[in-house]
Amino acid sequence: MSGSREGRHPRHPTLPDLHSRLRTELGRIDEQLRGLLSTMDRLQGLLDAVVAISREVELPAVLHRIVTTAMELVGTRYGALGVLNRSGEGLEQFIAEGLSEQERRAVEVSGLPRGLGVLGHLIRYPEPLRVDEITAHPSSVGFPSGHPPMRTLLGVAINVRGEIYGDLYLSERLDGQPFDRHDENVVVALASAAGIAIENVRLFERIRIDAEQFQRLLLPTLPDLRPFTAAAIYRPAAEPSQLGGDWYDAVQLPDDVVAVVIGDVVGHDLQAAAAMASTRNMLRALLFDHRNPPGAVLTQLDRTLEAITSNPVTTTTLARIEPEGAGWRLRWSTAGHVPPLLIAPGHRAELLYSEPGLPLGVDTGQPRPSTPVCCPRPPPWSSSPTA
């Protein structure tokens, strides 16, 4: 009877069994938590990396940032990015990071990789590639002389607007382990962000070039001002958003008179550039229509702008150079602009100070005096306005 009862009632787990099961379960939970924390750290690192890449506005800087960021995210000794040529069958640029100076010199002697071997495999088959032993891969053709030894490889293609732009390569994890699925997922995600960053930089560069060309079209070509010589320097802004209203001009007037002007319409956008063009053209018309001193011309310009435009505030300096006896007389008037610099042969450069006056577009009722100064002969007298 007792044996029968024991068969019907299973044995309860002992206390050591419960402790063992509990340790196993806690170990499993701890492992899951560590994996979750590691994943969160990688995701945060990936987000930080995307932000860092997106900050770059020059293509070389973007490409280098992509390589170094991938190396940091995965933890590798070497990284490289190969940019495909137009045919898509070889490389036109190869950016390598992690090389020592000696290794870099050896690689430079070997020349640009030709996209053969395992690198060529990724070019021909643009799918993520993980290799635990490069020399054992069917496409391997070995390394050139002086190339650092590499055993593992993780390669991912970079797409830009649906086309393969290049390939991102990583080699040799710092912990000595082969690349795993997590590494691949991180680099694939980074490559997607890299493609967007590269396209943004390309678009930025096109906009910058167009903006610079537009600005240059608005600026004049200086005429022959004999017996004077004139030169102008234009340095475009690094960013398209800084397209603005800076301008300069020089005009040959009757009776050997020359007018020179430099100005700046407030703002850094297309509106400022358009306002600059209209202001410059109006001033040219007034210079030819009136033989008035610079102060009177600026007063008329200010009233004209107020009457027929909604142009923003503008600063400018207008100078009129005309013969006087054995020399030249310079008369100038400024509307809130910096003082002009007088450069005459055999004389020290001199800043011409006077009452700066109010910018155009502030108060048309304020007087604008013209300040005279004598300039020595013989010509040429050099005036170099810069904007």
LINPE-V90146 format. One line per field, one symbol per residue. ss: DSSP state (H for helix, E for strand, L for the rest). burial: 1 if it has 9 or more other ideal C-beta (glycine too) atoms within 8 Angstrom, else 0. A space follows every 50 residues. Layout:
ss=???
burial=???
This chain:
ss=LHHHHHHHLLLLLLHHHHHHHHHHHHHHHHHHHHHHHHHHHHHHHHHHHH HHHHHLLLHHHHHHHHHHHHHHHHLEEEEEEEEELLLLLLEEEEEEELLL HHHHHHHHHHLLLLLLHHHHHHHHLLLLEEELLHHHLLLLLLLLLLLLLL LLEEEEEEEELLEEEEEEEEEEELLLLLLLHHHHHHHHHHHHHHHHHHHH HHHHHHHHHHHHHHHHHHLLLLLLLLLLEELLELLLLLLHHHLLEEEEEE EEELLLEEEEEEEEELLLLHHHHHHHHHHHHHHHHHHHHLLLLHHHHHHH HHHHHHHHLLLLLEEEEEEEEEEELLEEEEEEEEEELLLLEEELLLLLLE ELLLLLLLLELLLLLLLLLLEEEEELLLLLLEELLEL
burial=00000000000000000100100000000000000000100100110011 01110100101111111111111101011111111000011011111010 00111110010010101111111000011110010010010000011001 11111111110001111111111000001000110111111111111111 11011011011101110110000010010101000010010011111111 10100011111111111010011011111101110110000011111111 11111000001111111111110000111111111110110101000000 0101001011100000011110111100001111101
